[in-house]
Amino acid sequence: MEIRSAKYLISSPRVELCPAPNKPEYAFIGRSNVGKSSLINMLTGQSKLAKTSGSPGKTQMINHFIVNDEWYLVDLPGYGYAKVSQKQRASFGKMIENYLRLRPNLVTVFILIDSRHKPQQIDLDFLAQLGEWEIPFNIAFTKADKSTQREAAKNVRSFIDAMREEWEFIPRSFLTSAVKHLGRKEMLAYVEELNTLFHERDKAG
């Protein structure tokens, strides 16, 4: 897939205020500071589309971007550590849950996992929650340039092995690096594939 255009559309505090659900939509979420904004910028080929920040917890709404005027890319607040109050965290949690469960055109959620670390329980718990809600997801392992190829591959394998203990079906995963543009071609080809299926289903009614 060639990215011809990508632009910011709207930030919504509630799912009801999101754009009309008339295009295929892909959400990106992960622990705070997992490299989400950098990955979104790398995929869209725009260095400043999503705001990158050194401090965790910057994304606080449901942020919609439109790509090629054909599909939505959604940047969701991170889960886990963020310098926000318990009350704010609960309200983020509710906003994310409502978005994930009520958005009819959501094709898949890309869960971002830091490839430098061993499996973290918070990530596995989030996947289990998605399973309970029956939300389709895929995994993007980030920051592959920050460790050796061998170490990244080992951590990816460990994470998939940890998933196998709970999951019969393991979804597609992608090893990515925003710096080296690793995984860009594969992820965009996958989105293109899913866009085609979305429109075929739409036609079939």
N, C-alpha and C positions, 0 to 999 in steps of 0.2 A: 504493500500500500504506500502510495506517495502522499505525503502531507502537504496539501496546497494552502490550507489556512487553518488557524487555530486561534480562537479568541475567547476571552472571558465574557461570560454572559450575566450571571447573577449569583449572589450569596443569599441563601434562604435559611431562616431560623427554624422553619418547619416544613415537612414534606408537602403539605397542602400548597405552599407558596412556590414550589419548584416549577420549572417550565412545563408546558403541556407534554404529556408522556407519549409523544408521537414519533420519537426516533429511538433507535437502540442506544442503550446507556451502559457505561462501564464505570464502576466506582473503585476508587483506590483508598485503601486504609491500612494502617499498620501502627505499631507502637510509636510513641513520640520520638522524633529524631532518627527515624529509620531511613530517611533519604527520599521521602515521598515526593516533595516538590521538585527535587533534582531529577527524579525518574520521569515525572510528568513533563518537565521541560525538555528532557532528552528525547522522549517519545515524540513530542510535537515539534521538535526542532526549534524551539524558541527558548532562549536562555532566561527570560524573565516572565514567562506566562504565569507560573505558580510562584508565589513568593517563598524564597528559601530563607531559613532563619537558623541561627545557632542555638536559639533557646526553644526548648520543647513546648508544645501546646499552643502554637500560633494559630493554627486553623481552628476556628470555633463555629463555623457554619457549614452548610451543605453548599459547596462551591461548584457551579456548573460552568463548563467550557464547551464550546461547540467546535467540532473538528470537521473540516471540509464541507461545512453546512450539512453534514450527513449523520453525524452521531455525537452523543454527549459523553464527555469525560467528566467525572465527578470526583472532587477532592474532598474527602471526609475528615473530620477531626480524628486525631490519633487516639488510641486507647492506652491505658497504663499510665505511667508517670507523666504528670504535667503539673506545672505550678498553678493549680486552680483549687478552689475550695471543694469540699466534699459535695456540697449542694450543687455547685456548677458541674462537677463530674457526673452526678446523677442526672442532671438535665441534659448533658451531652449524650449520655448513655441512652436516654429515652429518645432523643432526637434521632440518633443513629439507628436504634431499633425500629422506630416508626418508618424511617426512610427505607431501610432494608426490607421490611416486611410489607410495606404498602405501595412501593413504587412499581407499577405494573410493567414498565418497559425496561427494567433492570435486567440485563442479559447475564452478566457475571460480575463478581466482586474480585478484584485483584488484592490479595492479602500480601503485604510486603513484610518480608522476614530478613533480618540482617544476617548475611552469610558469614560474618566474622564470629558469630557466637554458636555455642551448642544449643540444642533445642530449649526454648524457654517455655515454662508452664503457661504463662499468660497468653502466648500465641496459640498453644494447643487448646487452651480453654476457649479462646475466641472462636477457633474453628469448630469446636464441639457445639458451641452456641449456634453457629450458622447451620450446622447439621440439624439441630433441633428445629430451627426455623425453616429448614428446607430451602436455604438460599444457595444457589450455585456459586462456586468460587474457584479461583485458580491462585497459584502462588508465584510471586516474583521475589526471588532472593536478591537482595540489593548489596551494593558496595563490594562487589567481587574483586575490584582493583585494590582494595585496602588490605588484602592478605594474599598469601600464595595461592596459586591455582589448586594445589593439593589440599590446602587447609579448607578453602571454600567448598571444594567437592566433598570433603569429609563431613563438614557441617551440614551440607545439603542432604547427604546420605543419612546422617544421624536423624535429621528432622523427618525425613520420609519414613525411616524405620520406626520412629516414635509414632507417626501417624498410623502406620500399619497395625499397631496394637489396637486401635479403635475403629479404623476405617477399612471397609472391604475394597472400596474404589478410591484410588489416588488420582486426583485431578492433574491436569497438565501443570508443569512448573517451568519457570524460566530463570536462568542465572543472568543477572544484569549488572551493568556498571554504567552509571551516568557519565563518568569520565571517559571511558573507552567506547561508549555507545554499544556495549555488549548487550545482546538480547533484544535490541530495538527491532530489527528486521523480523525476528520470530514472533514477538508480541504483536506487532502491527499486522502481520500475515494472519495471525490467529483472530484478531479483532475483525479483519476483513471477512474471514470465513464465517464468523458468528453473525456479522451484519447480513450476509447473504441468507443465512438460515432464518434470521429475524424477518426479513422481507418476504421470504417464501411462506413462512407461517402466517404472516399478515395477509398475504394474498389468498391463502387457503381459508382464511377467516376463522 
